[in-house]
Amino acid sequence: EIKDIFEGLLRLQDIILQREPWIKDEAKDDIGNVAHIEVYNVFGTHTERLKLEKGFRIVKTKEPPKHKIRMHIDVFLDLLTGEIDFHEAYVKGLIEFEGEQYHIHAMKWSRAFERLRKYIVRPIKRGD
């Protein structure tokens, strides 16, 4: 379920911040930013609003977002596994961005997904 994936990603924060403390310098200008993320499939849409807090933790919020991101679950999973990158997905029209300085935030989300890939354990496929 999409909600479970988001919960798992949020649990990775402490590990990433411990192993990559330089991220705090990169993210300091984004404290307080809220992103509205929609991931959809044939059964509907799952929406999360995520905010970067002062302690560099991303938390769920109900605050109004600065930018919105929308994509299909397959694209979301492909971004996490590295099957596709943000640039390619955006150029192909597979991700929609809008809002305040969305192009800058799109680049930051791209880097965040690249970092997450190192910490995600993928199940082994048959034949591997």
C-alpha positions as CSV (number, residue, x, y, z in Angstrom):
1,E,0.0,0.0,0.0
2,I,1.2,3.5,-0.8
3,K,0.7,4.7,2.8
4,D,3.0,1.9,4.0
5,I,5.7,3.0,1.5
6,F,5.6,6.6,2.8
7,E,5.8,5.4,6.4
8,G,8.8,3.3,5.6
9,L,10.5,6.2,3.8
10,L,10.0,8.5,6.7
11,R,11.5,5.9,9.0
12,L,14.7,6.0,7.0
13,Q,15.4,9.7,7.9
14,D,17.5,9.0,11.0
15,I,19.7,6.5,9.2
16,I,20.3,9.0,6.3
17,L,21.0,11.9,8.5
18,Q,23.5,9.9,10.6
19,R,25.3,8.6,7.5
20,E,25.0,11.8,5.4
21,P,25.1,14.8,7.9
22,W,26.0,17.2,5.1
23,I,22.4,17.1,4.0
24,K,21.6,19.5,6.8
25,D,23.6,22.2,5.1
26,E,21.9,21.5,1.8
27,A,18.4,21.6,3.4
28,K,18.7,24.5,5.8
29,D,17.0,26.9,3.3
30,D,14.0,24.5,3.0
31,I,13.0,24.4,6.6
32,G,9.3,25.0,6.8
33,N,8.6,24.0,3.2
34,V,5.5,21.8,2.7
35,A,5.1,19.5,-0.3
36,H,1.8,18.0,-1.4
37,I,2.5,14.6,-2.9
38,E,-0.1,12.6,-4.8
39,V,0.5,9.1,-5.8
40,Y,-2.3,7.4,-7.7
41,N,-3.3,4.1,-9.1
42,V,-6.5,2.4,-10.4
43,F,-7.9,2.3,-6.9
44,G,-7.6,6.0,-6.2
45,T,-5.1,8.6,-5.0
46,H,-3.0,8.7,-1.8
47,T,-2.0,12.2,-0.7
48,E,0.7,13.2,1.8
49,R,1.7,16.7,2.9
50,L,5.2,16.6,4.1
51,K,7.0,19.4,6.0
52,L,10.7,19.8,6.7
53,E,11.0,20.9,10.4
54,K,13.8,22.7,12.1
55,G,15.4,19.5,13.4
56,F,15.7,18.4,9.7
57,R,12.9,15.8,10.1
58,I,10.2,15.4,7.5
59,V,6.8,15.1,9.1
60,K,3.3,14.8,7.9
61,T,1.2,18.0,8.2
62,K,-2.1,19.6,7.1
63,E,-0.5,22.9,6.4
64,P,-0.9,24.5,2.9
65,P,1.8,23.3,0.5
66,K,4.3,25.5,-1.4
67,H,4.4,23.0,-4.3
68,K,2.6,19.9,-5.5
69,I,3.9,16.7,-7.1
70,R,1.7,14.1,-8.8
71,M,2.6,10.7,-10.3
72,H,1.4,7.2,-10.8
73,I,2.4,4.5,-8.3
74,D,4.5,2.8,-11.0
75,V,6.5,6.0,-11.6
76,F,6.9,6.5,-7.8
77,L,8.3,2.9,-7.4
78,D,10.5,3.3,-10.5
79,L,12.0,6.5,-9.0
80,L,12.7,4.7,-5.8
81,T,14.4,1.8,-7.4
82,G,16.3,3.8,-10.0
83,E,14.5,2.4,-13.0
84,I,13.9,6.0,-14.1
85,D,15.2,9.3,-12.9
86,F,13.3,12.5,-12.2
87,H,14.6,14.3,-15.3
88,E,13.4,11.5,-17.6
89,A,10.1,11.1,-15.8
90,Y,9.4,14.8,-16.0
91,V,10.4,15.1,-19.7
92,K,8.1,12.2,-20.5
93,G,5.3,13.8,-18.7
94,L,5.1,11.1,-16.0
95,I,5.5,13.6,-13.1
96,E,3.5,16.8,-12.7
97,F,5.0,19.7,-10.6
98,E,3.3,23.0,-9.8
99,G,3.6,25.7,-7.2
100,E,6.1,28.2,-5.9
101,Q,9.5,27.6,-7.4
102,Y,8.5,24.1,-8.4
103,H,11.5,23.7,-10.8
104,I,13.9,24.2,-7.9
105,H,11.9,21.8,-5.6
106,A,11.8,19.3,-8.4
107,M,15.6,19.2,-8.5
108,K,15.7,18.8,-4.7
109,W,13.2,15.9,-4.8
110,S,15.3,14.3,-7.5
111,R,18.4,14.3,-5.3
112,A,16.3,13.0,-2.3
113,F,15.1,10.0,-4.4
114,E,18.7,9.3,-5.5
115,R,19.8,9.3,-1.8
116,L,17.0,7.0,-0.8
117,R,17.9,4.3,-3.3
118,K,21.0,3.5,-1.3
119,Y,18.9,2.6,1.7
120,I,16.0,0.7,0.1
121,V,16.2,-3.1,0.1
122,R,14.5,-4.6,-2.9
123,P,13.1,-8.1,-2.8
124,I,15.1,-10.6,-4.9
125,K,13.2,-11.5,-8.1
126,R,13.0,-15.1,-9.3
127,G,15.9,-15.9,-11.6
128,D,18.2,-13.4,-9.9
